[in-house]
Amino acid sequence: MNDVGFVVAVKNIGNTLKQMWEFCCNAWNIITDPTQILIGAMDLTYWILLITAMVCLILTMAGCKKTKNGATISIIIYTILQCIASVLV
C-alpha cells in the first residue's frame, strides 16, 4: 500500500470534514440570527420597488392608464416591508 496516497486521502477527508463543520456552523448562525438575510432582502427590495415605481410613474405620465396603480402599490409594499424590517431588526 502506498503511504503517500494514504496520507493525501486522510488530508482530503480532514479538509472535507472541516468544510462540512464550517457549513453547519454558518447554517446555524443564519437560523438563529436571520437579521442578515432580512437586511439583504430589504436592500434588494428597495431597488426593485423603486425602479418599479419609477417605471410606472413614467408610463403613467406617458399616458398609459394601466400603470397608475403600479407606483402606488409599489410604494405601499415598500413601506410595509420597511416597517416589518424595523420591528424585526
C-alpha positions, 0 to 999 in steps of 0.5 A, a space after each residue: 500500500 502506498 503511504 503517500 496516497 494514504 496520507 493525501 486521502 486522510 488530508 482530503 477527508 480532514 479538509 472535507 470534514 472541516 468544510 462540512 463543520 464550517 457549513 453547519 456552523 454558518 447554517 446555524 448562525 443564519 437560523 438563529 440570527 436571520 437579521 442578515 438575510 432580512 437586511 439583504 432582502 430589504 436592500 434588494 427590495 428597495 431597488 426593485 420597488 423603486 425602479 418599479 415605481 419609477 417605471 410606472 410613474 413614467 408610463 403613467 405620465 406617458 399616458 398609459 392608464 394601466 400603470 397608475 396603480 403600479 407606483 402606488 402599490 409599489 410604494 405601499 409594499 415598500 413601506 410595509 416591508 420597511 416597517 416589518 424590517 424595523 420591528 424585526 431588526 
